[in-house]
């Protein structure tokens, strides 16, 4: 989970919008390199999530993948902080897509504790 510099209290998943003509997996690789300095290894599609964007307050669609990482992630670009969370931490302000869709999906899959 990462915190954007513009809103350091809200935590997101790393990612972003595709560049013109860019395929989904190309976007995934570019965003992870830009934001975390790592590459996703063997990415596996998990879900398409539709929710309201935390900062903009507009509808958005997010494609979620599961992957191992090529190394140790370090926040870069517009990321202020990074930490691993379960979603149960007190006072944690999560983006709605994360809180309402991604974390429940990961719990159902047994990746996170219920």
Secondary structure in CASP SS format (residue, H / E / C, confidence):
PFRMAT SS
TARGET T0000
AUTHOR 0000-0000-0000
METHOD secondary structure of the structure
MODEL  1
X C 1.00
X E 1.00
X E 1.00
X E 1.00
X H 1.00
X H 1.00
X H 1.00
X C 1.00
X C 1.00
X E 1.00
X E 1.00
X E 1.00
X C 1.00
X C 1.00
X C 1.00
X C 1.00
X C 1.00
X C 1.00
X C 1.00
X C 1.00
X C 1.00
X C 1.00
X C 1.00
X H 1.00
X H 1.00
X H 1.00
X H 1.00
X H 1.00
X H 1.00
X H 1.00
X H 1.00
X H 1.00
X H 1.00
X H 1.00
X H 1.00
X H 1.00
X C 1.00
X C 1.00
X C 1.00
X E 1.00
X E 1.00
X E 1.00
X E 1.00
X E 1.00
X E 1.00
X E 1.00
X E 1.00
X E 1.00
X E 1.00
X E 1.00
X E 1.00
X E 1.00
X C 1.00
X C 1.00
X C 1.00
X C 1.00
X C 1.00
X C 1.00
X E 1.00
X E 1.00
X E 1.00
X E 1.00
X E 1.00
X E 1.00
X E 1.00
X E 1.00
X E 1.00
X E 1.00
X E 1.00
X C 1.00
X C 1.00
X C 1.00
X C 1.00
X C 1.00
X C 1.00
X C 1.00
X C 1.00
X C 1.00
X E 1.00
X E 1.00
X E 1.00
X E 1.00
X C 1.00
X C 1.00
X C 1.00
X C 1.00
X C 1.00
X C 1.00
X C 1.00
X C 1.00
X C 1.00
X C 1.00
X E 1.00
X E 1.00
X C 1.00
X H 1.00
X H 1.00
X H 1.00
X H 1.00
X H 1.00
X H 1.00
X H 1.00
X H 1.00
X H 1.00
X H 1.00
X H 1.00
X H 1.00
X H 1.00
X C 1.00
X C 1.00
X C 1.00
X C 1.00
X C 1.00
X C 1.00
END
